[in-house]
């Protein structure tokens, strides 16, 4: 199957250009395995599944694509739930140490932008702390058994 075609369909869907996606898939059907692989490679598979489901546009990609995306989205939800639980633990540890972090990127966006926590893959949690609180933050996390970044990366971050 034509990878460029699959990419064009994926881009049309992400942009919400339903008519363009329909024209493209009518002209040439997508390969379910290749299409899902491309969505995974772009790391948009959970959001794509959610959007198609929410907008009632599943037919644009077909039942097989939706069936392949569903367990992947479910795994993202489970993985995110575990990561969010760990983030909550870290925030509690930091609070108890008198450190007030600022949540950045994915952790902050997850509840502000997305309808559900399984629509975006979280790989890590980014917390910003004041320079004067950094040592206390690292000590609190390490005392609880967390492994912090070694030097020289620690100084860089």
DSSP file (Angstrom, degrees, kcal/mol; ACC not computed):
  #  RESIDUE AA STRUCTURE BP1 BP2  ACC     N-H-->O    O-->H-N    N-H-->O    O-->H-N    TCO  KAPPA ALPHA  PHI   PSI    X-CA   Y-CA   Z-CA
    1    1 A X              0   0    0      0, 0.0     2,-0.6     0, 0.0     3,-0.1   0.000 360.0 360.0 360.0 152.7    0.0    0.0    0.0
    2    2 A X     >  -     0   0    0      1,-0.2     4,-2.0     2,-0.1     5,-0.2  -0.596 360.0-162.1 -76.4 112.3    1.0    3.6   -0.7
    3    3 A X  H  > S+     0   0    0     -2,-0.6     4,-2.5     1,-0.2     5,-0.2   0.873  90.6  55.5 -64.8 -37.3    2.5    5.1    2.5
    4    4 A X  H  > S+     0   0    0      1,-0.2     4,-2.3     2,-0.2    -1,-0.2   0.910 107.2  50.4 -62.3 -41.0    2.1    8.6    1.1
    5    5 A X  H  > S+     0   0    0      2,-0.2     4,-2.3     1,-0.2    -1,-0.2   0.934 110.3  49.1 -61.3 -46.2   -1.6    8.0    0.6
    6    6 A X  H  X S+     0   0    0     -4,-2.0     4,-2.5     1,-0.2    -2,-0.2   0.893 110.5  51.1 -61.9 -39.1   -2.0    6.6    4.1
    7    7 A X  H  X S+     0   0    0     -4,-2.5     4,-2.6     2,-0.2    -1,-0.2   0.884 108.7  51.4 -65.4 -38.5   -0.2    9.7    5.5
    8    8 A X  H  X S+     0   0    0     -4,-2.3     4,-2.4     2,-0.2    -2,-0.2   0.903 111.0  48.0 -65.0 -40.9   -2.5   12.0    3.5
    9    9 A X  H  X S+     0   0    0     -4,-2.3     4,-2.4     2,-0.2    -2,-0.2   0.938 112.3  49.1 -63.9 -46.0   -5.6   10.2    4.9
   10   10 A X  H  X S+     0   0    0     -4,-2.5     4,-2.6     1,-0.2    -2,-0.2   0.916 111.7  48.8 -60.3 -44.2   -4.2   10.5    8.4
   11   11 A X  H  X S+     0   0    0     -4,-2.6     4,-2.1     1,-0.2     6,-0.2   0.905 110.0  51.3 -63.4 -42.2   -3.4   14.2    8.0
   12   12 A X  H  X>S+     0   0    0     -4,-2.4     5,-2.8     2,-0.2     4,-0.6   0.909 112.1  47.6 -61.3 -41.5   -6.9   14.8    6.7
   13   13 A X  H ><5S+     0   0    0     -4,-2.4     3,-1.1     3,-0.2    -2,-0.2   0.933 110.2  50.6 -65.8 -45.9   -8.4   13.0    9.7
   14   14 A X  H 3<5S+     0   0    0     -4,-2.6    -1,-0.2     1,-0.3    -2,-0.2   0.872 112.0  48.4 -61.0 -36.6   -6.3   14.8   12.2
   15   15 A X  H 3<5S-     0   0    0     -4,-2.1    -1,-0.3    -5,-0.2    -2,-0.2   0.596 114.4-119.1 -77.9 -10.8   -7.3   18.2   10.7
   16   16 A X  T <<5 +     0   0    0     -3,-1.1     2,-1.6    -4,-0.6    -3,-0.2   0.736  63.0 148.5  77.0  22.0  -11.0   17.2   10.7
   17   17 A X     >< +     0   0    0     -5,-2.8     4,-2.3    -6,-0.2     5,-0.2  -0.612  15.4 169.6 -88.4  76.8  -11.2   17.4    7.0
   18   18 A X  H  > S+     0   0    0     -2,-1.6     4,-2.5     1,-0.2    -1,-0.2   0.873  70.3  52.2 -62.5 -41.8  -13.8   14.7    6.7
   19   19 A X  H  > S+     0   0    0      1,-0.2     4,-2.5     2,-0.2    -1,-0.2   0.912 110.8  48.0 -63.0 -42.0  -14.7   15.3    3.0
   20   20 A X  H  > S+     0   0    0      2,-0.2     4,-2.5     1,-0.2    -1,-0.2   0.916 111.8  49.7 -65.1 -42.3  -11.0   15.1    2.0
   21   21 A X  H  X S+     0   0    0     -4,-2.3     4,-2.4     1,-0.2    -2,-0.2   0.903 111.4  49.6 -62.3 -40.9  -10.5   11.9    4.0
   22   22 A X  H  X S+     0   0    0     -4,-2.5     4,-2.0     2,-0.2    -2,-0.2   0.921 110.8  49.0 -65.5 -43.6  -13.6   10.4    2.4
   23   23 A X  H  X S+     0   0    0     -4,-2.5     4,-2.2     1,-0.2    -2,-0.2   0.931 112.7  48.7 -60.0 -45.2  -12.4   11.3   -1.1
   24   24 A X  H  X S+     0   0    0     -4,-2.5     4,-2.3     1,-0.2    -2,-0.2   0.916 112.8  45.8 -63.3 -43.6   -9.0    9.8   -0.4
   25   25 A X  H  < S+     0   0    0     -4,-2.4    -1,-0.2     1,-0.2    -2,-0.2   0.790 111.7  52.5 -74.1 -25.8  -10.3    6.5    1.0
   26   26 A X  H  < S+     0   0    0     -4,-2.0     3,-0.2    -5,-0.2    -1,-0.2   0.900 111.1  47.6 -70.0 -40.9  -12.8    6.2   -1.9
   27   27 A X  H  < S+     0   0    0     -4,-2.2     2,-0.3     1,-0.3    -2,-0.2   0.909 135.9   0.9 -66.6 -42.6  -10.0    6.6   -4.4
   28   28 A X  S  < S-     0   0    0     -4,-2.3    -1,-0.3    -5,-0.2    -2,-0.1  -0.937  78.8-127.8-149.5 121.6   -7.7    4.1   -2.7
   29   29 A X        -     0   0    0     -2,-0.3     2,-0.2    -3,-0.2    -3,-0.1  -0.280  28.5-115.1 -67.3 156.3   -8.6    2.2    0.5
   30   30 A X        -     0   0    0     31,-0.1     2,-0.7   -29,-0.1    -1,-0.1  -0.602  19.9-118.8 -88.7 154.3   -6.2    2.3    3.4
   31   31 A X     >  -     0   0    0     -2,-0.2     4,-3.2     1,-0.2     5,-0.3  -0.844  22.2-147.0 -89.2 114.6   -4.3   -0.8    4.6
   32   32 A X  H  > S+     0   0    0     -2,-0.7     4,-2.5     1,-0.2     5,-0.3   0.898  94.8  45.0 -53.5 -47.7   -5.4   -1.3    8.2
   33   33 A X  H  > S+     0   0    0      1,-0.2     4,-2.2     2,-0.2    -1,-0.2   0.935 117.8  43.8 -63.8 -45.3   -2.1   -2.6    9.5
   34   34 A X  H  > S+     0   0    0      2,-0.2     4,-2.2     1,-0.2    -2,-0.2   0.883 113.7  50.9 -66.9 -38.4   -0.1    0.0    7.8
   35   35 A X  H  X S+     0   0    0     -4,-3.2     4,-2.3     2,-0.2    -2,-0.2   0.926 112.3  45.5 -65.7 -45.5   -2.4    2.8    8.7
   36   36 A X  H  X S+     0   0    0     -4,-2.5     4,-2.4    -5,-0.3    -2,-0.2   0.892 111.5  53.6 -64.9 -39.0   -2.4    1.8   12.4
   37   37 A X  H  X S+     0   0    0     -4,-2.2     4,-2.6    -5,-0.3    -2,-0.2   0.911 109.4  48.3 -60.9 -42.3    1.3    1.5   12.3
   38   38 A X  H  X S+     0   0    0     -4,-2.2     4,-2.1     2,-0.2    -2,-0.2   0.912 110.7  50.4 -64.5 -43.0    1.6    5.0   10.9
   39   39 A X  H  <>S+     0   0    0     -4,-2.3     5,-2.5     1,-0.2     6,-0.8   0.877 112.7  47.4 -63.1 -37.2   -0.7    6.4   13.6
   40   40 A X  H ><5S+     0   0    0     -4,-2.4     3,-1.1     3,-0.2    -2,-0.2   0.913 109.3  52.9 -68.5 -43.0    1.4    4.6   16.3
   41   41 A X  H 3<5S+     0   0    0     -4,-2.6    -2,-0.2     1,-0.3    -1,-0.2   0.876 111.7  45.8 -60.5 -37.5    4.6    5.9   14.8
   42   42 A X  T 3<5S-     0   0    0     -4,-2.1    -1,-0.3    -5,-0.2    -2,-0.2   0.518 110.3-129.5 -81.1  -5.3    3.2    9.5   14.9
   43   43 A X  T < 5S+     0   0    0     -3,-1.1    78,-0.4    -4,-0.3    -3,-0.2   0.860  79.8 109.7  57.7  40.9    2.0    8.7   18.5
   44   44 A X     >< +     0   0    0     -5,-2.5     4,-2.8    -6,-0.1     5,-0.2   0.270  36.0 109.1-121.1   7.9   -1.5   10.0   17.7
   45   45 A X  H  > S+     0   0    0     -6,-0.8     4,-2.2     1,-0.2     5,-0.2   0.862  78.5  46.7 -59.6 -40.8   -3.3    6.6   17.8
   46   46 A X  H  > S+     0   0    0      1,-0.2     4,-2.2     2,-0.2    -1,-0.2   0.934 116.6  44.1 -69.4 -40.4   -5.2    7.2   21.1
   47   47 A X  H  > S+     0   0    0     72,-0.3     4,-2.7     2,-0.2    -2,-0.2   0.865 112.4  53.1 -68.3 -36.0   -6.4   10.6   20.1
   48   48 A X  H  X S+     0   0    0     -4,-2.8     4,-2.7     2,-0.2     5,-0.3   0.939 110.3  47.1 -63.4 -47.5   -7.2    9.5   16.6
   49   49 A X  H  X S+     0   0    0     -4,-2.2     4,-2.2    -5,-0.2     5,-0.2   0.930 114.0  48.1 -59.7 -45.6   -9.4    6.7   17.9
   50   50 A X  H  X S+     0   0    0     -4,-2.2     4,-3.1     1,-0.2     5,-0.2   0.917 112.6  48.0 -61.9 -44.5  -11.1    9.0   20.4
   51   51 A X  H  X S+     0   0    0     -4,-2.7     4,-2.8     2,-0.2     6,-0.3   0.930 112.2  47.7 -64.8 -46.3  -11.7   11.7   17.7
   52   52 A X  H  X>S+     0   0    0     -4,-2.7     5,-2.6     1,-0.2     6,-0.6   0.901 116.4  45.2 -62.2 -40.1  -13.2    9.2   15.2
   53   53 A X  H ><5S+     0   0    0     -4,-2.2     3,-0.8    -5,-0.3    -2,-0.2   0.943 115.1  46.4 -66.4 -49.0  -15.4    7.7   17.9
   54   54 A X  H 3<5S+     0   0    0     -4,-3.1    -2,-0.2     1,-0.2    -1,-0.2   0.880 116.6  44.3 -62.7 -40.5  -16.5   11.1   19.3
   55   55 A X  H 3<5S-     0   0    0     -4,-2.8    -1,-0.2    -5,-0.2    -2,-0.2   0.484 108.7-121.0 -85.6  -3.3  -17.2   12.5   15.8
   56   56 A X  T <<5S+     0   0    0     -3,-0.8     3,-0.2    -4,-0.5    -3,-0.2   0.857  76.4 125.3  67.2  33.8  -19.0    9.4   14.6
   57   57 A X    > < +     0   0    0     -5,-2.6     3,-1.8    -6,-0.3     4,-0.4   0.098  20.2 118.6-113.2  20.8  -16.5    9.1   11.7
   58   58 A X  G >>  +     0   0    0     -6,-0.6     4,-2.1     1,-0.3     3,-1.6   0.820  66.4  68.6 -56.9 -32.7  -15.3    5.5   12.3
   59   59 A X  G 34 S+     0   0    0      1,-0.3    -1,-0.3    -3,-0.2     4,-0.1   0.748  84.8  71.1 -61.6 -22.9  -16.5    4.5    8.9
   60   60 A X  G <4 S+     0   0    0     -3,-1.8    -1,-0.3     1,-0.2    -2,-0.2   0.824 115.0  23.3 -63.4 -29.8  -13.8    6.6    7.3
   61   61 A X  T <4 S-     0   0    0     -3,-1.6     4,-0.5    -4,-0.4    -2,-0.2   0.614 113.3-125.9-109.9 -18.3  -11.2    4.1    8.4
   62   62 A X     X  -     0   0    0     -4,-2.1     4,-2.0     1,-0.1     5,-0.2  -0.013  27.4 -72.7  93.5 162.6  -13.3    1.0    8.8
   63   63 A X  H  > S+     0   0    0      1,-0.2     4,-2.8     2,-0.2     5,-0.2   0.846 124.7  57.0 -62.8 -37.3  -14.1   -1.5   11.5
   64   64 A X  H  > S+     0   0    0      2,-0.2     4,-1.9     1,-0.2    -1,-0.2   0.918 108.1  46.4 -65.7 -42.2  -10.7   -3.2   11.3
   65   65 A X  H  > S+     0   0    0     -4,-0.5     4,-2.4     2,-0.2    -1,-0.2   0.941 114.4  48.0 -63.5 -46.3   -8.7    0.0   11.9
   66   66 A X  H  X S+     0   0    0     -4,-2.0     4,-2.1     1,-0.2    -2,-0.2   0.898 110.9  51.5 -61.5 -39.7  -11.0    0.9   14.9
   67   67 A X  H  X S+     0   0    0     -4,-2.8     4,-0.7     1,-0.2    -1,-0.2   0.840 112.3  46.3 -66.5 -32.7  -10.7   -2.6   16.2
   68   68 A X  H  X S+     0   0    0     -4,-1.9     4,-0.7    -5,-0.2    -2,-0.2   0.842 114.3  47.5 -76.8 -33.8   -6.9   -2.4   16.1
   69   69 A X  H  X S+     0   0    0     -4,-2.4     4,-2.6    -5,-0.2     5,-0.2   0.828  98.3  70.8 -75.8 -31.3   -6.8    1.1   17.6
   70   70 A X  H  X S+     0   0    0     -4,-2.1     4,-2.3     1,-0.2    -1,-0.2   0.911 100.2  42.0 -57.9 -50.6   -9.1    0.2   20.5
   71   71 A X  H  X S+     0   0    0     -4,-0.7     4,-2.2     1,-0.2    -1,-0.2   0.835 113.5  55.0 -67.9 -27.8   -6.8   -2.0   22.5
   72   72 A X  H  X S+     0   0    0     -4,-0.7     4,-2.1     2,-0.2    -2,-0.2   0.919 109.6  46.1 -67.3 -42.2   -3.9    0.4   21.9
   73   73 A X  H  X S+     0   0    0     -4,-2.6     4,-2.4     2,-0.2    -2,-0.2   0.891 110.4  53.8 -65.5 -39.2   -5.9    3.2   23.3
   74   74 A X  H  X S+     0   0    0     -4,-2.3     4,-2.3    -5,-0.2    -2,-0.2   0.906 108.1  49.8 -61.5 -41.4   -6.9    1.1   26.3
   75   75 A X  H  X S+     0   0    0     -4,-2.2     4,-3.2     2,-0.2     5,-0.2   0.908 108.4  52.8 -64.0 -41.5   -3.3    0.3   27.0
   76   76 A X  H  X S+     0   0    0     -4,-2.1     4,-2.9     1,-0.2    46,-0.2   0.919 109.1  50.5 -58.7 -43.2   -2.5    4.0   26.8
   77   77 A X  H  X S+     0   0    0     -4,-2.4     4,-2.1    41,-0.2    -2,-0.2   0.917 112.8  45.2 -60.9 -44.3   -5.2    4.6   29.4
   78   78 A X  H  X S+     0   0    0     -4,-2.3     4,-2.0     2,-0.2    -2,-0.2   0.927 114.7  47.7 -65.4 -45.4   -3.8    2.0   31.7
   79   79 A X  H  X S+     0   0    0     -4,-3.2     4,-2.4     1,-0.2    -2,-0.2   0.915 112.5  49.7 -61.8 -42.6   -0.3    3.2   31.3
   80   80 A X  H  X S+     0   0    0     -4,-2.9     4,-3.0    -5,-0.2     5,-0.2   0.889 106.9  55.3 -63.9 -38.7   -1.4    6.8   31.9
   81   81 A X  H  X S+     0   0    0     -4,-2.1     4,-2.0    -5,-0.2    -1,-0.2   0.915 109.8  46.2 -61.9 -42.3   -3.3    5.7   35.0
   82   82 A X  H  X S+     0   0    0     -4,-2.0     4,-2.1     2,-0.2    -1,-0.2   0.921 114.0  48.1 -64.6 -43.9   -0.1    4.2   36.5
   83   83 A X  H  X S+     0   0    0     -4,-2.4     4,-2.4     1,-0.2    -2,-0.2   0.891 110.3  51.7 -65.6 -38.8    2.0    7.2   35.5
   84   84 A X  H  X S+     0   0    0     -4,-3.0     4,-2.4     2,-0.2    -1,-0.2   0.877 107.9  52.6 -65.2 -36.9   -0.6    9.5   37.1
   85   85 A X  H  X S+     0   0    0     -4,-2.0     4,-1.9    -5,-0.2    -2,-0.2   0.912 110.9  47.0 -64.2 -41.5   -0.6    7.5   40.3
   86   86 A X  H  X S+     0   0    0     -4,-2.1     4,-2.4     2,-0.2    -2,-0.2   0.883 110.4  53.0 -66.7 -37.6    3.2    7.9   40.4
   87   87 A X  H  X S+     0   0    0     -4,-2.4     4,-2.6     2,-0.2    -2,-0.2   0.913 107.3  51.8 -63.0 -41.7    3.0   11.6   39.7
   88   88 A X  H  X S+     0   0    0     -4,-2.4     4,-2.3     1,-0.2    -1,-0.2   0.907 109.0  50.7 -61.6 -41.7    0.5   11.9   42.6
   89   89 A X  H  X S+     0   0    0     -4,-1.9     4,-2.4     2,-0.2    -2,-0.2   0.927 111.1  48.2 -60.2 -44.8    3.0   10.2   44.8
   90   90 A X  H  X S+     0   0    0     -4,-2.4     4,-2.6     1,-0.2    -2,-0.2   0.902 110.4  51.1 -65.6 -39.6    5.8   12.5   43.7
   91   91 A X  H  X S+     0   0    0     -4,-2.6     4,-2.6     2,-0.2    -1,-0.2   0.892 110.2  49.9 -64.5 -38.7    3.6   15.6   44.3
   92   92 A X  H  X S+     0   0    0     -4,-2.3     4,-2.5     2,-0.2    -2,-0.2   0.921 111.4  49.1 -63.9 -43.5    2.8   14.4   47.8
   93   93 A X  H  X S+     0   0    0     -4,-2.4     4,-1.2     2,-0.2    -2,-0.2   0.923 113.3  46.3 -61.5 -44.7    6.4   13.8   48.6
   94   94 A X  H  <>S+     0   0    0     -4,-2.6     5,-3.1     2,-0.2     3,-0.3   0.915 111.3  51.2 -66.4 -42.9    7.4   17.2   47.3
   95   95 A X  H ><5S+     0   0    0     -4,-2.6     3,-1.7     1,-0.2    -1,-0.2   0.931 109.1  51.2 -59.0 -45.2    4.6   18.9   49.1
   96   96 A X  H 3<5S+     0   0    0     -4,-2.5    -1,-0.2     1,-0.3    -2,-0.2   0.769 108.7  52.6 -64.1 -25.1    5.6   17.2   52.4
   97   97 A X  T 3<5S-     0   0    0     -4,-1.2    -1,-0.3    -3,-0.3    -2,-0.2   0.396 122.1-108.0 -89.5   2.4    9.2   18.5   51.7
   98   98 A X  T < 5S+     0   0    0     -3,-1.7     2,-0.5     1,-0.3    -3,-0.2   0.721  75.2 136.8  80.2  21.3    7.9   22.0   51.3
   99   99 A X      < -     0   0    0     -5,-3.1     2,-0.7    -6,-0.2    -1,-0.3  -0.870  40.3-159.0-105.7 133.0    8.5   22.1   47.6
  100  100 A X        -     0   0    0     -2,-0.5    30,-0.3    -3,-0.1     2,-0.1  -0.874  16.7-168.7-113.2  99.3    5.9   23.6   45.2
  101  101 A X        -     0   0    0     -2,-0.7     2,-0.5   -10,-0.1    28,-0.2  -0.414  17.7-134.3 -84.9 162.4    6.3   22.3   41.7
  102  102 A X  E     -A  128   0A   0     26,-2.4    26,-2.8    -2,-0.1     2,-0.3  -0.978  21.5-132.2-113.7 122.3    4.7   23.5   38.5
  103  103 A X  E     -A  127   0A   0     -2,-0.5     2,-0.3    24,-0.2    24,-0.2  -0.572  30.1-167.2 -75.5 134.2    3.3   20.7   36.3
  104  104 A X  E >>  -A  126   0A   0     22,-2.6     3,-1.0    -2,-0.3     4,-0.6  -0.779  38.0 -18.7-120.1 163.2    4.3   21.1   32.7
  105  105 A X  H 3> S+     0   0    0     -2,-0.3     4,-3.0     1,-0.2     3,-0.5  -0.077 123.1  14.8  50.3-124.9    3.4   19.8   29.3
  106  106 A X  H 3> S+     0   0    0      1,-0.3     4,-2.5     2,-0.2    -1,-0.2   0.843 126.1  51.9 -53.7 -45.3    1.5   16.4   29.2
  107  107 A X  H <> S+     0   0    0     -3,-1.0     4,-0.6     1,-0.2    -1,-0.3   0.906 117.5  39.0 -61.1 -41.9    0.5   16.3   32.9
  108  108 A X  H  X S+     0   0    0     -4,-0.6     4,-0.8    -3,-0.5     3,-0.4   0.884 117.5  49.2 -75.1 -39.2   -1.0   19.8   32.7
  109  109 A X  H  X>S+     0   0    0     -4,-3.0     4,-3.0     1,-0.2     5,-1.0   0.822  94.9  74.6 -69.6 -31.2   -2.5   19.4   29.2
  110  110 A X  H  X5S+     0   0    0     -4,-2.5     4,-0.5    -5,-0.3    -1,-0.2   0.872 107.1  30.3 -54.6 -43.0   -4.1   16.1   30.0
  111  111 A X  H  <5S+     0   0    0     -4,-0.6    -1,-0.3    -3,-0.4    -2,-0.2   0.643 123.6  48.2 -92.6 -13.9   -6.9   17.6   32.1
  112  112 A X  H  <5S+     0   0    0     -4,-0.8    -2,-0.2    -3,-0.3    -3,-0.1   0.807 124.5  21.2 -92.2 -32.4   -7.2   20.9   30.3
  113  113 A X  H  <5S+     0   0    0     -4,-3.0     2,-0.3    -5,-0.1    -3,-0.2   0.777 109.8  67.5-108.8 -36.0   -7.3   19.8   26.6
  114  114 A X     << -     0   0    0     -5,-1.0     3,-0.1    -4,-0.5     6,-0.0  -0.661  63.2-144.2 -99.8 146.7   -8.4   16.2   26.5
  115  115 A X  S    S+     0   0    0     -2,-0.3     2,-0.3     1,-0.1    -1,-0.1   0.850  89.1  19.7 -71.5 -35.0  -11.8   14.8   27.3
  116  116 A X  S >  S-     0   0    0      1,-0.0     3,-1.2     0, 0.0    -1,-0.1  -0.939  76.3-120.3-136.5 156.7  -10.3   11.6   28.7
  117  117 A X  T 3  S+     0   0    0     -2,-0.3     3,-0.3     1,-0.3   -37,-0.1   0.474 106.6  66.2 -78.6   0.5   -6.9   10.6   30.0
  118  118 A X  T 3  S+     0   0    0      1,-0.2    -1,-0.3   -72,-0.1   -41,-0.2   0.226  80.9  79.9-102.0  14.6   -6.6    7.8   27.4
  119  119 A X  S <  S+     0   0    0     -3,-1.2     2,-0.4     1,-0.2   -72,-0.3   0.516  93.7  42.6 -97.2  -6.2   -6.5   10.2   24.4
  120  120 A X  S    S-     0   0    0     -3,-0.3     2,-0.4   -74,-0.2    -1,-0.2  -0.996  81.0-122.6-143.5 133.7   -2.8   11.2   24.8
  121  121 A X        -     0   0    0     -2,-0.4     2,-0.5   -78,-0.4    -3,-0.1  -0.603  22.2-159.8 -75.8 128.5    0.2    9.1   25.5
  122  122 A X        +     0   0    0     -2,-0.4   -39,-0.1   -46,-0.2     3,-0.1  -0.949  18.0 170.4-106.3 127.2    2.2   10.2   28.6
  123  123 A X        -     0   0    0     -2,-0.5     2,-0.3     1,-0.3    -1,-0.1   0.662  67.5  -7.2-104.7 -24.6    5.8    9.0   28.7
  124  124 A X        -     0   0    0      2,-0.0     2,-0.5   -37,-0.0    -1,-0.3  -0.930  66.2-110.2-157.8 177.5    7.0   11.0   31.6
  125  125 A X        -     0   0    0     -2,-0.3     2,-0.6    -3,-0.1   -20,-0.1  -0.988  23.3-154.7-123.3 126.9    6.0   13.8   34.0
  126  126 A X  E     +A  104   0A   0    -22,-0.6   -22,-2.6    -2,-0.5     2,-0.4  -0.902  15.6 177.3-106.0 119.2    7.6   17.2   33.9
  127  127 A X  E     -A  103   0A   0     -2,-0.6     2,-0.5   -24,-0.2   -24,-0.2  -0.983  16.4-150.8-122.6 130.8    7.7   19.2   37.1
  128  128 A X  E     -A  102   0A   0    -26,-2.8   -26,-2.4    -2,-0.4     2,-0.3  -0.869  18.0-178.3-101.1 129.0    9.4   22.5   37.4
  129  129 A X        -     0   0    0     -2,-0.5   -28,-0.1   -28,-0.2     5,-0.1  -0.906  34.6 -95.1-124.0 155.7   10.7   23.5   40.8
  130  130 A X    >>  -     0   0    0     -2,-0.3     3,-1.8   -30,-0.3     4,-0.8  -0.368  34.8-118.3 -64.9 146.2   12.5   26.7   41.9
  131  131 A X  G >4 S+     0   0    0      1,-0.3     3,-1.1     2,-0.2     4,-0.5   0.888 116.0  55.4 -52.9 -42.2   16.3   26.5   41.9
  132  132 A X  G 34 S+     0   0    0      1,-0.2    -1,-0.3     2,-0.1     4,-0.2   0.655 110.4  45.9 -68.0 -14.9   16.3   27.1   45.6
  133  133 A X  G <> S+     0   0    0     -3,-1.8     4,-2.6     2,-0.1    -1,-0.2   0.450  86.7  92.7-103.4  -3.7   14.0   24.0   46.1
  134  134 A X  H <X S+     0   0    0     -3,-1.1     4,-2.8    -4,-0.8     5,-0.3   0.929  84.9  47.5 -60.7 -49.9   15.8   21.7   43.8
  135  135 A X  H  > S+     0   0    0     -4,-0.5     4,-2.6     1,-0.2    -1,-0.2   0.927 114.3  47.7 -58.6 -45.4   18.1   20.0   46.4
  136  136 A X  H  > S+     0   0    0     -4,-0.2     4,-2.4     2,-0.2    -1,-0.2   0.895 111.9  50.9 -62.2 -40.6   15.2   19.5   48.8
  137  137 A X  H  X S+     0   0    0     -4,-2.6     4,-2.3     2,-0.2    -2,-0.2   0.944 112.2  45.2 -62.9 -48.8   13.1   18.1   46.0
  138  138 A X  H  X S+     0   0    0     -4,-2.8     4,-2.8     1,-0.2     5,-0.2   0.904 112.9  51.0 -63.7 -41.6   15.8   15.6   44.9
  139  139 A X  H  X S+     0   0    0     -4,-2.6     4,-2.5    -5,-0.3    -1,-0.2   0.908 110.2  49.7 -62.6 -42.1   16.5   14.6   48.4
  140  140 A X  H  X S+     0   0    0     -4,-2.4     4,-1.0    -5,-0.2    -2,-0.2   0.917 114.2  44.5 -64.0 -43.1   12.8   13.9   49.1
  141  141 A X  H  <>S+     0   0    0     -4,-2.3     5,-2.5     2,-0.2     3,-0.3   0.923 114.9  47.4 -68.4 -43.7   12.4   11.8   46.0
  142  142 A X  H ><5S+     0   0    0     -4,-2.8     3,-1.7     1,-0.2    -2,-0.2   0.884 107.6  56.5 -65.6 -38.0   15.6    9.9   46.6
  143  143 A X  H 3<5S+     0   0    0     -4,-2.5    -1,-0.2     1,-0.3    -2,-0.2   0.795 105.1  53.3 -62.9 -27.5   14.7    9.2   50.2
  144  144 A X  T 3<5S-     0   0    0     -4,-1.0    -1,-0.3    -3,-0.3    -2,-0.2   0.401 129.3 -97.2 -88.0   2.3   11.5    7.7   49.0
  145  145 A X  T < 5S+     0   0    0     -3,-1.7    -3,-0.2     1,-0.3     2,-0.2   0.515  75.9 142.5  97.4   5.5   13.4    5.3   46.7
  146  146 A X      < -     0   0    0     -5,-2.5     2,-0.7    -6,-0.2    -1,-0.3  -0.537  49.5-129.1 -77.9 147.2   13.1    7.2   43.5
  147  147 A X        -     0   0    0     -2,-0.2     2,-0.2     3,-0.0     3,-0.1  -0.875  26.4-159.2 -99.7 116.2   16.1    7.2   41.2
  148  148 A X        -     0   0    0     -2,-0.7     2,-0.1     1,-0.1     6,-0.1  -0.525  31.9 -82.6 -93.2 161.5   17.1   10.7   40.2
  149  149 A X        -     0   0    0     -2,-0.2    -1,-0.1     1,-0.1     3,-0.1  -0.381  49.4-127.7 -61.7 131.9   19.2   11.7   37.2
  150  150 A X    >>  -     0   0    0      1,-0.1     4,-1.7    -2,-0.1     3,-0.5  -0.292  42.8 -54.5 -76.8 166.9   23.0   11.4   37.9
  151  151 A X  T 34 S+     0   0    0      1,-0.3    -1,-0.1     2,-0.2     0, 0.0  -0.498 116.0  29.3 -70.4 149.3   25.5   14.1   37.3
  152  152 A X  T 3> S+     0   0    0     -2,-0.1     4,-1.7    -3,-0.1    -1,-0.3  -0.997 124.6  49.2 -87.9  -6.2   26.3   15.9   34.9
  153  153 A X  H <> S+     0   0    0     -3,-0.5     4,-2.7     1,-0.2    -2,-0.2   0.863 105.0  62.1 -61.5 -33.8   22.7   15.6   33.6
  154  154 A X  H  < S+     0   0    0     -4,-1.7    -1,-0.2     1,-0.2    -3,-0.2   0.924 104.7  45.6 -58.6 -46.2   21.3   16.5   37.0
  155  155 A X  H  4 S+     0   0    0     -3,-0.3    -1,-0.2     1,-0.2    -2,-0.2   0.890 111.7  53.6 -64.7 -38.8   23.0   20.0   36.9
  156  156 A X  H  <        0   0    0     -4,-1.7    -2,-0.2     1,-0.3    -1,-0.2   0.926 360.0 360.0 -61.8 -45.5   21.8   20.5   33.3
  157  157 A X     <        0   0    0     -4,-2.7    -1,-0.3    -8,-0.0    -2,-0.2   0.492 360.0 360.0 -76.8 360.0   18.2   19.8   34.2
